[in-house]
Amino acid sequence: MSASAAPTDSSSSFVLPQVFIVLQRPRKYDSPSYTLQAFIPWPARTAYLAIRALNIELARIPDTTSNPVIGSMRFQFWRDSINSTFAGKPPKHPVLLILSHAIYSLLERTSGSVQLSKAWLQRLVSTREKYLLNPPFASLENLEQYAENTYSTLLYLTLSALPLSSLSADHLASHIGKAAGIAAVLRGVPLLAFPPPPNHHNSYSGGSGAQNTAQGVVTLPLDILVSAGVREEDVLRLGADAPRLQDAVFAVATRASDHLITARQMLKDLRAGHQAGHAYEHEGEAGHQYPDAEPKNHAATIARSVVEDLDRALGVLMPAVTTALWLERLESENFNIFAESLRRR
């Protein structure tokens, strides 16, 4: 989207009332994101709300459609609408009008040098659609990839809206997003194993598939279930009393905690002027290219630049706190994923 493809006056006139409408989506369906908006710098907050609201719309499709064909049509609507929005012709939908405003605002703030990534937004659509029918995660690595393509991508988009292009910040966002995504899927296990009535939605269903299926499903990775000796039919029949279920939950939760521990150690090392300790697996991919603006021998200057980037990124990375708190509550319940206290917002 270029400056010449800016939204028309008619769409811009909707911005203020649409902000209020869009603000209610995270407030109702994703309360941690609503709370954490306070840590997002004001110029990027519209983009943050638009990105989170779009994620909610996509996550709710399985809950609010009666069959896969309709669900696929709705995903196609969002795919096409994102393309139209970047072309400067957003449909008159609150989320898309705010997204359009955020795209144009970022272009304006950066004199046209930075814009939100359409590819990352389309990745959200494609990944959510892939899990429309709740195919099981074949492995813990598959679950991590899902989390990277959804929750980590939400963080990448928000960082770009600051705007901030930083290897260190993106690397931290990858680990934190993976932890948040794994925790979201864990939190959704009871809701998907014992689906509530159609059209009921909880922001922590994990967004990995339909809740109104004919029978429940178990979304824990298959390799973890096999390793722990857990049978899906036992979970669907016995719930929290399924043998060895807590062992499987522990294994998955440990991976989420590992990502947070890694991010915490990275942050400590980077602030001390050290290296991250391991390579960022997505460096060099589209949207993750970082031209080295400083000579290699100016190590002190580079270290200061990294710390400055981390300070700017801190508000975007705050989901690490809410994720850690929830994982601590899970541990306090001895990894009983069905514990009522874990459903509190």
Salt bridges, closest charged atoms under 4 A:
GLU57 OE2 - ARG25 NE 2.37
ASP63 OD2 - HIS201 ND1 2.33
GLU129 OE1 - ARG79 NH2 2.57
GLU141 OE2 - ARG255 NH1 3.65
GLU144 OE1 - ARG255 NH1 2.91
GLU144 OE2 - HIS259 NE2 2.56
GLU148 OE2 - HIS282 NE2 3.28
ASP170 OD2 - HIS288 ND1 3.17
GLU233 OE2 - ARG231 NH1 3.66
ASP234 OD1 - ARG231 NH2 3.04
ASP234 OD1 - ARG237 NH2 3.38
GLU281 OE2 - LYS178 NZ 2.41
GLU281 OE2 - HIS282 NE2 3.57
GLU285 OE2 - HIS282 ND1 3.11
ASP292 OD2 - LYS296 NZ 3.29
ASP311 OD1 - ARG271 NH2 2.78
